[in-house]
Amino acid sequence: MKDRTRNQPSFSEPLIFERSAAGKRGYSLRPLDVPRRPLDELLPPELRREQIEHFPEVSEVDVIRHFTRLSTWNYSIDLGMYPLGSCTMKYNPKINEVVARMEGFARSHPYQPPELCQGNLQLLQQLEEILAEITGMDAVTLEPAAGAHGELTGLMMIRACLSERGNPRKKVLIPDSAHGTNPASAALCGYQVQTIRSNDRGQMSVRELESLMTEDVACLMLTNPNTLGIFEEQITRIAGIVHEKGGFIYMDGANLNALLGITRPGDSGVDVIHLNLHKTFTTPHGGGGPGAGPVAVKKALEPFLPGPRIVEKDGTLRWDDGRPRSIGRVRAFYGNFLILVRALSYILTCGPQGLKQVAETAVLNANYIRHQLNGLYDLPYPQPTLHEVIFSDKIQSKLNVHTLDIAKRLMDYGFHPPTIYFPLIVSGALMIEPTETESKSELDQFIEALKSIAEEARQNADLLHKAPHRVRHRRFDEVTAARNPVLRWTPGSEKEKV
Ligand SMILES: *Cc1c(COP(=O)(O)O)cnc(C)c1O
């Protein structure tokens, strides 16, 4: 196995506080050429920030080098494959960045009068229409700022609609393979969560749904493909069962990558769906950066969409606030505008055929990995999957090597580890989502790395227990880090660091 990580420059870098030297500045000003006035006259003390204790005093060069050096410690999608399952870490084409930085987009004010930003409103309207077309739904809001925010928005609409019909109902049904945000959103919206088990084929048990679906249930929250990467084949039947009792189907469409251009959730009975633009429609994500979780709905829920909505009046686009049944605003302005610009740029550069190819290649790549590693790693659900593949550490754990060891060792081979220990229904899960942007040669290197690690588990388990070896930091003591986090720097505290 070739060492991909050799010869990477790697600089030592102290904390910015430790770089501080009294009196250093990042700027210099010309001598004052107007009369000097006391600061209190210009800005009352109560409006001024107090001195920040130990605020670093550094030059411009110090700042730039500090953050540039830190950036070289980071693994990113621009450096290599990032197979984090359920996160869709695809490469983000730079053209989207160029478009998002165009002056008319980047520098327009969120509350600019509509007549001065008709182009931007048109862009939002176009994106709503395209997302409705992709999902097979009737209307879309772009307001929610992330997937979980979209879930809450969708559930609030369901609650509003059911309340109007006389009873908001009490429960939300969620399969045991769901993302943790689903039960959290349901609870936040005031619903009790009831879990539905998956069957041995990795799909939600329809029999269990039939027994749990009552007129107390507001909706079923279903992820499709689910977090095992498996398509819920019974979706139409499932929708029938839920609708018959007056409930809604909420689809978690965070991972739409496998469905693009192939099937539309709206055509199989879904009533509400959120999408994660930062996953499927390329925004650099991770690290808590901005995202977008648009929600698409069927006609029955349209009146409840958050406001304001864009409407056309006398040939001009404007914001309509007068929608009495709306759940109201869920975010300032109209969502994370520049993320929406990136998504539209991505969709238009791919085109319909390109989007379909995205889905086909994402599925092909995941199944190529599944096929190549089958036998070396346990496959709890051996059938072909969609955009991701889930292995477990069942074979390696007999050698006392576990998922965490495998994930840490992958870093030595120059890869970001996959998602681990999720979904919870697979013990010791390794959840791998390569996405469509990886070439065969990159996939082959990743497969080779995992093959080497399977061999190392047989030959030298200790090597894996201590991994990673070649990256900047060795294995962290996660228990101490969680129990005694060091969150604030004070002079001398660097000496106490573990
Ligand atoms: C990522 C993800 C979410 C949550 O999305 P955020 O943007 O992180 O809030 C929800 N459901 C599924 C299936 C996901 O993969």
The ligand as an SDF file (V2000), in Angstrom:
LIG
                    3D

 15 15  0  0  0  0  0  0  0  0999 V2000
  -27.7370   15.1070    7.9190 C   0  0  0  0  0  0  0  0  0  0  0  0
  -29.0460   14.5270    8.1750 C   0  0  0  0  0  0  0  0  0  0  0  0
  -30.0020   15.2210    8.9390 C   0  0  0  0  0  0  0  0  0  0  0  0
  -29.7210   16.5360    9.6560 C   0  0  0  0  0  0  0  0  0  0  0  0
  -29.3540   17.5710    8.8150 O   0  0  0  0  0  0  0  0  0  0  0  0
  -28.6620   18.8940    9.4140 P   0  0  0  0  0  0  0  0  0  0  0  0
  -28.4950   19.7980    8.2460 O   0  0  0  0  0  0  0  0  0  0  0  0
  -27.3660   18.4420   10.0110 O   0  0  0  0  0  0  0  0  0  0  0  0
  -29.5710   19.4560   10.4640 O   0  0  0  0  0  0  0  0  0  0  0  0
  -31.2450   14.6430    9.0910 C   0  0  0  0  0  0  0  0  0  0  0  0
  -31.5320   13.4390    8.5580 N   0  0  0  0  0  0  0  0  0  0  0  0
  -30.6290   12.7380    7.8360 C   0  0  0  0  0  0  0  0  0  0  0  0
  -31.0070   11.4080    7.2640 C   0  0  0  0  0  0  0  0  0  0  0  0
  -29.3570   13.2470    7.6180 C   0  0  0  0  0  0  0  0  0  0  0  0
  -28.4670   12.5470    6.9300 O   0  0  0  0  0  0  0  0  0  0  0  0
  1  2  1  0
  2  3  1  0
  2 14  2  0
  3  4  1  0
  3 10  2  0
  4  5  1  0
  5  6  1  0
  6  7  2  0
  6  8  1  0
  6  9  1  0
 10 11  1  0
 11 12  2  0
 12 13  1  0
 12 14  1  0
 14 15  1  0
M  END
$$$$
